[in-house]
Amino acid sequence: MFQVSPATDAAASSPVRRSIPNLRWIICGLLFLATTINYIDRVSLSALNPMLKKEIGWDDAGFGLIMFSFQLSYTLMFPISGRLLDRFGVRAGMVWAVIVWSAAVIGHAVVRTPLGFGVARFMLGLGEAANFPASVKAVAEWFPRRQRALATGLFNTGTNVGAMAAFVIVAAATAWGWQLAFVVIGASGLLWLALWLKYYRSPAEHPNLSAEERAIIESDREAPAPAVNVHWTTLLRYRQVWAFALGKMMTDPVWWFYLYWLNYYLTKVGGVSAMQAAKMVIIPYAAASVGSIFGGWISGALMNRGWPVHRARLGALLMFALGMPSAIGALFTGNIWVALTLLSIATACHQAWSANLFTLSSDLFPKSMVGSVVGFGSMCGGIGGLFMTVIAGGILQWFGSFKPLLVITGVMHISAWLVIRALARDFKQADLTDKGALEASPILRTGGIAVTIAGAVLMIVVSTKFDYIRESAKSLSTAISGVAASILVLVLGAALIYAARGRTTAA
């Protein structure tokens, strides 16, 4: 007698359906659409800020607090979303996430106070935090290793397409009114949900997956690993987690900087009008889209040439890290178009880096834990983003120049690559059944104490200089961002100390 696995048994008992050619790329297309909608929802309020300032009556400080409410919930929800996705699966996880974030966007149409918009943005962050952990996990399930970075690069271009949609949002609000614009934007997510429910299943359960495509997906199957779910504090014991998390913490703030400050740079340094700046930023975002796709393609191309996974992935990361200092070159030209070209090279390299960094999570961990790893790492990236809000505002206020910021953002990726290289030196996938990882860890405890002390020092500095930061940056939300980031660093340090105590079981 032979035994049939549950997945095989389910597939055998389901009615036979016509296979869909290249189904994995259709799945990737759905992830691209979800990411695009995700970013359109995110930038909608910024695009309509001038209109809503007059309509609702908030000032710049009030708008900053509204945006901070999104950034805070978005950061905090990442590890929770990742955990839920690993437990309940990508299909169900994206259903609840899109419902929450679409309802939050539609909710913008009915509120009439700054507090109401703050609540709506907070709810938006709770839903949107699931998109990237879900997308990376789906790619890990549906693509062989040599194609994962390319698939990630393709869906990640949705961030750039969504960011460039500001003109469409303003046009819709002008034609229909801002309330109806929010309703239409939110409804687009619900329409996407219908396609998701129709087409998405895991490869083991999909009735339309052909045998040929299944063979491609499984062509470079990793060594068999039990589908275990470890406690989140146990995850912190694996240096592979920190290779990904520190990579995100050190480089995500660079993208936040470009997203928030590039328009202002063009107006302040380039002397162009706000409308001209809005048009010019299409160039670096378009370059970022090209970089995202090329960055994903290059590591797969290297693997096809016989490079092992670790050399191809780390080689691609190094290539694009070395391209980031191009932004520093903008300091040495008086031509705004030359400066914009150099900055566009940097945005392209960052998104190429991001495509490979996201894929690193599925290289270093089994598919059953990819959501948790991406969620934790993205939370660390969010903490870095909160600090960038304080640092960028402070530097611009105190020095009155973008020069220090362009230098900082130009070297962060190279520094992050060195950290990743040190922590993922042998590029071995984490063994989640290793009992040694459950023992008390003095090194982890020392690291946790150091992080906790750093968080405490940051908290003291930000708290005692709260009024100074607020007045210097001319923004209450900037000072609050510093406090929130300090608290999150403290929590991270406490989690490390707790994880260092040891556990009796991994599950």
PASE-722403 format. One record per residue (C-alpha): residue in three letters; x, y, z; residue number from 0. Coordinates in Angstrom, 1 decimal. Layout:
NODE type      x      y      z seq
NODE  ala      X      Y      Z NUM
...
//
This chain:
NODE type      x      y      z seq
NODE  met    0.0    0.0    0.0   0
NODE  phe    1.2    3.5   -0.6   1
NODE  gln    0.2    6.7    1.2   2
NODE  val   -1.0    9.8   -0.6   3
NODE  ser   -0.1   13.2    0.9   4
NODE  pro   -3.0   15.5    1.8   5
NODE  ala   -2.1   18.0   -0.9   6
NODE  thr   -1.9   15.2   -3.6   7
NODE  asp   -5.1   13.6   -2.3   8
NODE  ala   -6.9   17.0   -2.5   9
NODE  ala   -5.6   17.6   -6.0  10
NODE  ala   -6.6   14.1   -7.1  11
NODE  ser  -10.1   14.4   -5.7  12
NODE  ser  -10.8   17.8   -7.3  13
NODE  pro  -12.3   18.0  -10.8  14
NODE  val   -9.7   18.1  -13.6  15
NODE  arg   -9.5   21.6  -15.1  16
NODE  arg   -7.7   23.0  -18.1  17
NODE  ser   -4.2   24.0  -17.2  18
NODE  ile   -3.3   27.7  -17.6  19
NODE  pro    0.1   28.3  -19.3  20
NODE  asn    2.7   30.3  -17.4  21
NODE  leu    0.4   30.4  -14.3  22
NODE  arg    3.2   31.5  -12.0  23
NODE  trp    3.7   34.7  -14.1  24
NODE  ile    0.0   35.4  -13.8  25
NODE  ile    0.4   35.1  -10.1  26
NODE  cys    3.3   37.5  -10.3  27
NODE  gly    1.1   39.9  -12.3  28
NODE  leu   -1.5   39.8   -9.5  29
NODE  leu    1.2   40.6   -6.9  30
NODE  phe    2.3   43.6   -9.1  31
NODE  leu   -1.3   44.9   -9.3  32
NODE  ala   -1.7   44.5   -5.5  33
NODE  thr    1.5   46.4   -4.9  34
NODE  thr    0.5   49.1   -7.3  35
NODE  ile   -2.9   49.6   -5.6  36
NODE  asn   -1.1   49.4   -2.2  37
NODE  tyr    1.1   52.4   -3.1  38
NODE  ile   -1.7   54.3   -4.8  39
NODE  asp   -3.7   54.0   -1.6  40
NODE  arg   -0.6   55.2    0.3  41
NODE  val    0.2   58.3   -1.8  42
NODE  ser   -3.4   59.3   -2.3  43
NODE  leu   -3.5   61.5    0.8  44
NODE  ser   -0.2   63.2    0.1  45
NODE  ala   -1.4   64.0   -3.5  46
NODE  leu   -4.6   65.5   -2.2  47
NODE  asn   -3.0   67.3    0.8  48
NODE  pro   -3.2   70.8   -0.8  49
NODE  met   -6.9   70.3   -1.6  50
NODE  leu   -7.7   68.8    1.8  51
NODE  lys   -5.8   71.5    3.7  52
NODE  lys   -8.5   74.0    2.5  53
NODE  glu  -11.4   71.5    2.8  54
NODE  ile  -10.7   70.0    6.3  55
NODE  gly   -8.5   72.8    7.7  56
NODE  trp   -5.4   71.1    9.0  57
NODE  asp   -1.9   72.7    9.0  58
NODE  asp    1.4   71.1    8.2  59
NODE  ala    1.9   69.8   11.8  60
NODE  gly   -1.5   68.2   11.7  61
NODE  phe   -0.8   66.5    8.4  62
NODE  gly    2.5   65.3    9.7  63
NODE  leu    0.7   63.6   12.6  64
NODE  ile   -1.8   62.0   10.3  65
NODE  met    1.0   60.5    8.2  66
NODE  phe    2.9   59.4   11.3  67
NODE  ser   -0.2   57.4   12.4  68
NODE  phe    0.1   55.4    9.2  69
NODE  gln    3.9   54.9    9.5  70
NODE  leu    3.5   53.7   13.1  71
NODE  ser    0.8   51.1   12.5  72
NODE  tyr    2.5   50.0    9.3  73
NODE  thr    5.8   49.3   11.2  74
NODE  leu    4.1   47.6   14.2  75
NODE  met    1.9   45.4   12.1  76
NODE  phe    4.7   43.9    9.9  77
NODE  pro    5.7   41.0   12.3  78
NODE  ile    2.1   40.3   13.1  79
NODE  ser    1.1   40.1    9.5  80
NODE  gly    4.1   37.9    8.6  81
NODE  arg    3.2   35.5   11.4  82
NODE  leu   -0.5   35.3   10.4  83
NODE  leu    0.6   34.6    6.8  84
NODE  asp    2.8   31.7    7.8  85
NODE  arg   -0.1   30.3    9.9  86
NODE  phe   -3.1   30.8    7.6  87
NODE  gly   -1.4   31.0    4.1  88
NODE  val   -1.0   33.7    1.5  89
NODE  arg   -4.4   33.3   -0.1  90
NODE  ala   -6.4   33.9    3.1  91
NODE  gly   -3.9   36.5    4.4  92
NODE  met   -4.2   38.7    1.4  93
NODE  val   -8.0   38.5    1.5  94
NODE  trp   -8.2   40.0    5.0  95
NODE  ala   -5.4   42.5    4.3  96
NODE  val   -7.0   43.9    1.2  97
NODE  ile  -10.4   44.2    2.8  98
NODE  val   -8.9   46.1    5.7  99
NODE  trp   -6.9   48.5    3.6 100
NODE  ser   -9.6   49.1    1.0 101
NODE  ala  -12.2   49.8    3.7 102
NODE  ala   -9.7   52.2    5.3 103
NODE  val   -9.2   54.1    2.1 104
NODE  ile  -13.0   54.3    1.5 105
NODE  gly  -13.3   55.5    5.1 106
NODE  his  -11.3   58.6    4.1 107
NODE  ala  -14.4   59.7    2.2 108
NODE  val  -16.6   59.8    5.2 109
NODE  val  -14.4   61.4    7.9 110
NODE  arg  -14.4   65.2    8.3 111
NODE  thr  -11.7   65.9   11.0 112
NODE  pro   -7.9   65.5   11.2 113
NODE  leu   -8.5   62.9   13.9 114
NODE  gly  -10.8   60.9   11.6 115
NODE  phe   -8.1   61.0    8.9 116
NODE  gly   -5.5   59.9   11.4 117
NODE  val   -7.7   56.9   12.4 118
NODE  ala   -8.3   56.0    8.7 119
NODE  arg   -4.5   56.2    8.0 120
NODE  phe   -3.8   54.0   11.1 121
NODE  met   -6.2   51.4    9.8 122
NODE  leu   -4.6   51.6    6.3 123
NODE  gly   -1.2   50.8    7.8 124
NODE  leu   -2.6   47.7    9.6 125
NODE  gly   -3.9   46.3    6.3 126
NODE  glu   -1.0   47.4    4.0 127
NODE  ala    1.7   45.8    6.2 128
NODE  ala    0.7   42.3    4.8 129
NODE  asn    1.5   43.1    1.2 130
NODE  phe    5.2   42.6    1.1 131
NODE  pro    5.5   39.6    3.4 132
NODE  ala    2.6   37.9    1.4 133
NODE  ser    4.1   38.7   -2.0 134
NODE  val    7.6   37.5   -1.1 135
NODE  lys    6.1   34.3    0.4 136
NODE  ala    4.0   33.7   -2.7 137
NODE  val    7.1   34.1   -4.9 138
NODE  ala    9.0   31.6   -2.7 139
NODE  glu    6.1   29.1   -3.2 140
NODE  trp    5.6   29.7   -7.0 141
NODE  phe    9.1   30.2   -8.4 142
NODE  pro   12.4   28.3   -8.4 143
NODE  arg   15.3   30.1   -6.8 144
NODE  arg   16.8   31.3  -10.1 145
NODE  gln   13.6   33.2  -10.9 146
NODE  arg   12.6   34.5   -7.5 147
NODE  ala   14.5   37.7   -7.6 148
NODE  leu   13.1   38.5  -11.1 149
NODE  ala    9.6   37.8  -10.0 150
NODE  thr   10.2   40.0   -6.9 151
NODE  gly   11.6   42.7   -9.0 152
NODE  leu    8.6   42.6  -11.3 153
NODE  phe    6.0   42.9   -8.5 154
NODE  asn    8.1   45.5   -6.7 155
NODE  thr    7.9   47.8   -9.7 156
NODE  gly    4.3   48.4   -8.5 157
NODE  thr    5.8   50.7   -5.8 158
NODE  asn    7.1   53.0   -8.5 159
NODE  val    4.0   52.9  -10.7 160
NODE  gly    1.9   53.6   -7.6 161
NODE  ala    4.1   56.5   -6.5 162
NODE  met    3.8   58.0  -10.0 163
NODE  ala    0.0   57.9   -9.9 164
NODE  ala   -0.2   61.3   -8.1 165
NODE  phe   -1.4   63.1  -11.3 166
NODE  val   -4.2   60.5  -11.8 167
NODE  ile   -5.4   60.9   -8.2 168
NODE  val   -5.4   64.7   -8.4 169
NODE  ala   -7.2   64.6  -11.7 170
NODE  ala   -9.8   62.2  -10.3 171
NODE  ala  -10.4   64.4   -7.3 172
NODE  thr  -10.7   67.5   -9.4 173
NODE  ala  -13.2   65.8  -11.7 174
NODE  trp  -15.3   63.9   -9.2 175
NODE  gly  -14.5   65.4   -5.8 176
NODE  trp  -12.1   64.1   -3.3 177
NODE  gln  -14.6   61.9   -1.5 178
NODE  leu  -15.5   59.9   -4.7 179
NODE  ala  -11.8   59.7   -5.6 180
NODE  phe  -11.1   57.9   -2.3 181
NODE  val  -14.1   55.6   -2.9 182
NODE  val  -12.8   54.7   -6.4 183
NODE  ile   -9.3   54.1   -5.1 184
NODE  gly  -10.5   51.9   -2.3 185
NODE  ala  -12.9   50.0   -4.6 186
NODE  ser  -10.0   49.1   -6.9 187
NODE  gly   -8.6   46.9   -4.2 188
NODE  leu  -11.9   45.0   -3.8 189
NODE  leu  -12.0   44.4   -7.6 190
NODE  trp   -8.5   43.0   -7.4 191
NODE  leu   -9.7   40.7   -4.7 192
NODE  ala  -12.1   39.0   -7.1 193
NODE  leu   -9.2   38.1   -9.4 194
NODE  trp   -7.1   36.9   -6.4 195
NODE  leu   -9.9   34.5   -5.3 196
NODE  lys  -10.3   33.2   -8.8 197
NODE  tyr   -6.6   32.6   -9.6 198
NODE  tyr   -4.6   32.1   -6.4 199
NODE  arg   -4.0   28.8   -4.7 200
NODE  ser   -0.8   27.3   -3.5 201
NODE  pro    1.0   25.2   -6.2 202
NODE  ala    0.1   22.0   -4.3 203
NODE  glu   -3.6   22.8   -4.5 204
NODE  his   -4.0   24.7   -7.8 205
NODE  pro   -6.2   22.7  -10.2 206
NODE  asn   -4.9   24.7  -13.2 207
NODE  leu   -1.2   24.1  -12.8 208
NODE  ser    0.2   22.0  -15.5 209
NODE  ala    2.7   19.2  -14.8 210
NODE  glu    5.3   20.9  -16.9 211
NODE  glu    5.1   24.2  -14.9 212
NODE  arg    5.0   22.2  -11.6 213
NODE  ala    8.3   20.6  -12.7 214
NODE  ile    9.8   24.1  -13.3 215
NODE  ile    8.7   25.3   -9.9 216
NODE  glu   10.3   22.3   -8.2 217
NODE  ser   13.3   22.2  -10.5 218
NODE  asp   15.7   23.4   -7.8 219
NODE  arg   13.8   22.2   -4.8 220
NODE  glu   15.7   22.9   -1.6 221
NODE  ala   16.7   20.0    0.7 222
NODE  pro   13.5   18.6    2.3 223
NODE  ala   12.7   20.5    5.5 224
NODE  pro    9.8   19.9    8.0 225
NODE  ala    7.1   22.6    7.9 226
NODE  val    7.7   23.9   11.4 227
NODE  asn    6.6   27.2   12.9 228
NODE  val    9.0   28.4   15.5 229
NODE  his    8.2   31.0   18.2 230
NODE  trp    9.1   34.5   17.0 231
NODE  thr   11.6   35.0   19.8 232
NODE  thr   13.4   31.8   18.7 233
NODE  leu   13.7   33.3   15.2 234
NODE  leu   15.9   36.0   16.7 235
NODE  arg   18.6   33.4   17.5 236
NODE  tyr   19.4   32.8   13.9 237
NODE  arg   22.0   35.0   12.4 238
NODE  gln   20.3   34.6    9.0 239
NODE  val   17.4   36.6   10.4 240
NODE  trp   19.7   39.4   11.3 241
NODE  ala   21.4   39.3    7.8 242
NODE  phe   18.0   40.2    6.3 243
NODE  ala   16.7   42.4    9.2 244
NODE  leu   19.8   44.6    9.4 245
NODE  gly   20.0   44.8    5.7 246
NODE  lys   16.4   46.2    5.7 247
NODE  met   17.1   48.5    8.7 248
NODE  met   20.1   50.1    7.1 249
NODE  thr   18.8   50.5    3.5 250
NODE  asp   15.0   51.0    3.7 251
NODE  pro   15.5   54.5    5.2 252
NODE  val   17.3   55.5    1.9 253
NODE  trp   14.1   54.8    0.0 254
NODE  trp   12.0   56.7    2.6 255
NODE  phe   14.4   59.6    2.1 256
NODE  tyr   13.9   59.7   -1.7 257
NODE  leu   10.1   59.1   -1.3 258
NODE  tyr    9.7   62.0    1.1 259
NODE  trp   12.4   64.5    0.2 260
NODE  leu   13.2   64.2   -3.5 261
NODE  asn   10.6   66.8   -4.5 262
NODE  tyr   11.8   69.2   -1.9 263
NODE  tyr   15.4   68.7   -3.1 264
NODE  leu   14.5   69.6   -6.7 265
NODE  thr   12.8   72.8   -5.6 266
NODE  lys   15.4   73.9   -3.0 267
NODE  val   18.6   72.9   -4.9 268
NODE  gly   17.4   72.9   -8.4 269
NODE  gly   15.3   76.0   -8.1 270
NODE  val   12.3   74.5  -10.0 271
NODE  ser    8.7   75.0   -9.2 272
NODE  ala    6.6   72.5   -7.3 273
NODE  met    4.8   71.5  -10.5 274
NODE  gln    8.1   71.0  -12.4 275
NODE  ala    9.5   68.9   -9.5 276
NODE  ala    6.4   66.7   -9.6 277
NODE  lys    7.0   66.0  -13.3 278
NODE  met   10.7   65.5  -12.9 279
NODE  val   10.4   62.9  -10.2 280
NODE  ile    8.8   60.6  -12.8 281
NODE  ile   12.4   60.0  -14.1 282
NODE  pro   13.9   58.5  -10.9 283
NODE  tyr   10.8   56.5  -10.3 284
NODE  ala   10.9   55.1  -13.9 285
NODE  ala   14.6   54.3  -13.4 286
NODE  ala   13.7   52.5  -10.2 287
NODE  ser   11.2   50.3  -12.1 288
NODE  val   13.9   49.4  -14.6 289
NODE  gly   16.4   48.8  -11.8 290
NODE  ser   13.9   46.5  -10.0 291
NODE  ile   13.4   44.3  -13.0 292
NODE  phe   17.1   44.3  -14.1 293
NODE  gly   18.2   43.6  -10.5 294
NODE  gly   15.9   40.6  -10.2 295
NODE  trp   17.0   39.3  -13.6 296
NODE  ile   20.8   39.6  -13.1 297
NODE  ser   21.0   37.1  -10.2 298
NODE  gly   19.0   34.5  -12.0 299
NODE  ala   21.1   35.0  -15.1 300
NODE  leu   24.2   34.4  -13.1 301
NODE  met   22.7   31.2  -11.7 302
NODE  asn   21.9   30.1  -15.2 303
NODE  arg   25.6   30.5  -16.0 304
NODE  gly   26.5   28.1  -13.2 305
NODE  trp   27.0   30.5  -10.3 306
NODE  pro   25.9   29.0   -7.0 307
NODE  val   23.0   30.8   -5.3 308
NODE  his   25.1   32.5   -2.6 309
NODE  arg   27.6   34.0   -5.1 310
NODE  ala   24.9   35.1   -7.5 311
NODE  arg   22.8   36.8   -4.8 312
NODE  leu   25.6   38.4   -2.9 313
NODE  gly   27.3   39.4   -6.2 314
NODE  ala   24.1   41.2   -7.4 315
NODE  leu   23.7   42.9   -4.0 316
NODE  leu   27.3   44.1   -4.2 317
NODE  met   26.9   45.4   -7.7 318
NODE  phe   24.0   47.6   -6.8 319
NODE  ala   25.5   48.7   -3.5 320
NODE  leu   28.5   50.0   -5.4 321
NODE  gly   26.1   52.0   -7.6 322
NODE  met   24.5   53.9   -4.7 323
NODE  pro   27.4   56.4   -4.2 324
NODE  ser   26.4   57.9   -7.6 325
NODE  ala   24.0   60.1   -5.5 326
NODE  ile   27.1   61.7   -3.9 327
NODE  gly   28.1   62.8   -7.4 328
NODE  ala   25.1   65.2   -7.4 329
NODE  leu   27.0   67.4   -4.9 330
NODE  phe   29.6   68.2   -7.6 331
NODE  thr   27.4   69.4  -10.4 332
NODE  gly   25.5   72.6  -10.8 333
NODE  asn   23.3   71.2  -13.5 334
NODE  ile   20.0   69.9  -12.0 335
NODE  trp   19.5   67.4  -14.9 336
NODE  val   22.9   65.9  -14.3 337
NODE  ala   22.1   65.7  -10.6 338
NODE  leu   18.7   64.1  -11.4 339
NODE  thr   20.4   61.5  -13.6 340
NODE  leu   22.8   60.6  -10.8 341
NODE  leu   20.0   60.4   -8.3 342
NODE  ser   18.0   58.2  -10.8 343
NODE  ile   21.0   55.8  -10.9 344
NODE  ala   20.8   55.6   -7.1 345
NODE  thr   17.0   54.9   -7.1 346
NODE  ala   17.5   52.2   -9.8 347
NODE  cys   20.2   50.6   -7.8 348
NODE  his   18.2   50.7   -4.6 349
NODE  gln   15.2   48.9   -6.1 350
NODE  ala   17.6   46.4   -7.8 351
NODE  trp   19.1   45.8   -4.3 352
NODE  ser   15.6   45.5   -2.8 353
NODE  ala   14.6   42.8   -5.3 354
NODE  asn   17.5   40.6   -4.2 355
NODE  leu   17.3   41.5   -0.5 356
NODE  phe   13.7   40.3   -0.3 357
NODE  thr   14.7   37.1   -2.1 358
NODE  leu   17.4   36.6    0.5 359
NODE  ser   14.7   35.6    3.0 360
NODE  ser   13.6   32.6    1.0 361
NODE  asp   17.2   31.7    0.3 362
NODE  leu   18.0   31.5    4.0 363
NODE  phe   14.7   30.1    5.5 364
NODE  pro   12.2   27.4    4.5 365
NODE  lys    9.0   28.6    2.8 366
NODE  ser    7.0   27.9    6.0 367
NODE  met    8.7   30.8    7.8 368
NODE  val    9.3   33.3    5.0 369
NODE  gly    6.3   35.5    6.1 370
NODE  ser    7.6   35.8    9.6 371
NODE  val   11.1   36.6    8.5 372
NODE  val   10.0   39.2    6.0 373
NODE  gly    7.6   40.7    8.5 374
NODE  phe   10.3   41.0   11.2 375
NODE  gly   12.9   42.4    8.8 376
NODE  ser   10.4   44.9    7.4 377
NODE  met    9.5   46.1   10.9 378
NODE  cys   13.3   46.8   11.4 379
NODE  gly   13.2   48.7    8.1 380
NODE  gly   10.3   50.7    9.4 381
NODE  ile   12.2   51.6   12.5 382
NODE  gly   15.0   52.8   10.3 383
NODE  gly   12.5   54.8    8.4 384
NODE  leu   11.2   56.5   11.5 385
NODE  phe   14.7   57.5   12.4 386
NODE  met   15.3   58.9    8.9 387
NODE  thr   12.3   61.2    9.4 388
NODE  val   14.1   62.7   12.4 389
NODE  ile   17.6   62.7   10.9 390
NODE  ala   16.6   64.2    7.6 391
NODE  gly   14.6   67.0    9.1 392
NODE  gly   17.3   67.7   11.7 393
NODE  ile   20.1   67.8    9.2 394
NODE  leu   18.2   70.1    6.8 395
NODE  gln   17.3   72.4    9.6 396
NODE  trp   20.7   72.5   11.3 397
NODE  phe   22.9   72.5    8.3 398
NODE  gly   20.5   73.8    5.7 399
NODE  ser   22.0   71.4    3.1 400
NODE  phe   21.3   68.1    1.5 401
NODE  lys   25.0   67.3    1.3 402
NODE  pro   25.3   65.2    4.6 403
NODE  leu   22.1   63.3    3.6 404
NODE  leu   23.4   62.4    0.1 405
NODE  val   26.6   61.1    1.6 406
NODE  ile   24.8   59.0    4.2 407
NODE  thr   22.4   57.5    1.8 408
NODE  gly   25.2   56.9   -0.7 409
NODE  val   27.2   54.6    1.6 410
NODE  met   24.5   52.8    3.6 411
NODE  his   24.1   49.9    1.1 412
NODE  ile   27.8   49.2    1.0 413
NODE  ser   27.9   49.1    4.8 414
NODE  ala   24.8   46.8    4.8 415
NODE  trp   26.4   44.5    2.3 416
NODE  leu   29.4   44.0    4.6 417
NODE  val   27.0   43.2    7.5 418
NODE  ile   25.0   40.7    5.3 419
NODE  arg   28.2   39.1    4.1 420
NODE  ala   29.4   38.6    7.7 421
NODE  leu   26.1   37.2    9.0 422
NODE  ala   25.3   35.0    5.9 423
NODE  arg   28.9   34.0    5.2 424
NODE  asp   28.2   30.3    4.5 425
NODE  phe   24.7   31.0    3.1 426
NODE  lys   23.3   27.9    4.8 427
NODE  gln   19.5   27.8    5.1 428
NODE  ala   18.5   28.0    8.8 429
NODE  asp   17.8   24.6   10.4 430
NODE  leu   14.7   25.3   12.5 431
NODE  thr   15.0   21.9   14.1 432
NODE  asp   18.5   22.6   15.5 433
NODE  lys   18.3   22.2   19.3 434
NODE  gly   21.4   24.2   19.7 435
NODE  ala   19.5   27.3   18.7 436
NODE  leu   17.2   26.7   21.7 437
NODE  glu   20.0   26.9   24.3 438
NODE  ala   20.7   30.1   26.3 439
NODE  ser   22.8   32.4   24.3 440
NODE  pro   25.3   34.8   26.1 441
NODE  ile   26.2   36.5   22.8 442
NODE  leu   22.5   37.2   22.1 443
NODE  arg   22.1   38.5   25.6 444
NODE  thr   25.1   40.8   25.2 445
NODE  gly   23.7   42.1   21.9 446
NODE  gly   20.3   42.6   23.5 447
NODE  ile   21.8   44.6   26.4 448
NODE  ala   23.7   46.7   23.9 449
NODE  val   20.6   47.4   21.8 450
NODE  thr   18.6   48.2   24.9 451
NODE  ile   21.2   50.7   26.2 452
NODE  ala   21.3   52.3   22.7 453
NODE  gly   17.5   52.6   22.7 454
NODE  ala   17.6   54.1   26.2 455
NODE  val   20.2   56.6   25.3 456
NODE  leu   18.2   57.6   22.2 457
NODE  met   15.1   57.9   24.3 458
NODE  ile   16.8   60.2   26.8 459
NODE  val   18.2   62.4   24.0 460
NODE  val   14.9   62.6   22.1 461
NODE  ser   12.9   63.2   25.2 462
NODE  thr   15.1   65.9   26.7 463
NODE  lys   15.4   67.6   23.3 464
NODE  phe   11.8   67.0   22.3 465
NODE  asp   10.9   70.7   22.1 466
NODE  tyr   14.2   71.6   20.4 467
NODE  ile   13.6   68.9   17.7 468
NODE  arg   10.0   70.0   17.2 469
NODE  glu   11.0   73.6   16.8 470
NODE  ser   14.1   73.0   14.7 471
NODE  ala   12.3   70.6   12.3 472
NODE  lys    9.1   72.8   12.6 473
NODE  ser    7.2   69.5   12.9 474
NODE  leu    5.6   67.8   15.9 475
NODE  ser    5.4   64.5   14.0 476
NODE  thr    9.2   64.5   13.5 477
NODE  ala    9.8   64.7   17.3 478
NODE  ile    7.2   62.0   17.9 479
NODE  ser    8.8   59.8   15.3 480
NODE  gly   12.0   60.0   17.2 481
NODE  val   10.3   58.9   20.4 482
NODE  ala    8.5   56.1   18.7 483
NODE  ala   11.7   54.8   17.0 484
NODE  ser   13.5   54.9   20.4 485
NODE  ile   10.7   52.9   22.0 486
NODE  leu   10.8   50.3   19.3 487
NODE  val   14.6   49.9   19.6 488
NODE  leu   14.1   49.4   23.3 489
NODE  val   11.4   46.7   22.6 490
NODE  leu   13.8   45.1   20.1 491
NODE  gly   16.6   45.0   22.7 492
NODE  ala   14.2   43.5   25.3 493
NODE  ala   13.1   40.8   22.8 494
NODE  leu   16.7   39.9   22.2 495
NODE  ile   17.3   39.5   25.9 496
NODE  tyr   14.2   37.4   26.3 497
NODE  ala   15.2   35.2   23.3 498
NODE  ala   18.6   34.7   24.9 499
NODE  arg   17.1   32.9   27.9 500
NODE  gly   16.6   29.7   25.9 501
NODE  arg   13.5   27.7   25.1 502
NODE  thr   12.5   24.1   25.7 503
NODE  thr   10.9   23.6   22.2 504
NODE  ala   11.1   25.3   18.8 505
NODE  ala    7.4   24.9   17.9 506
//
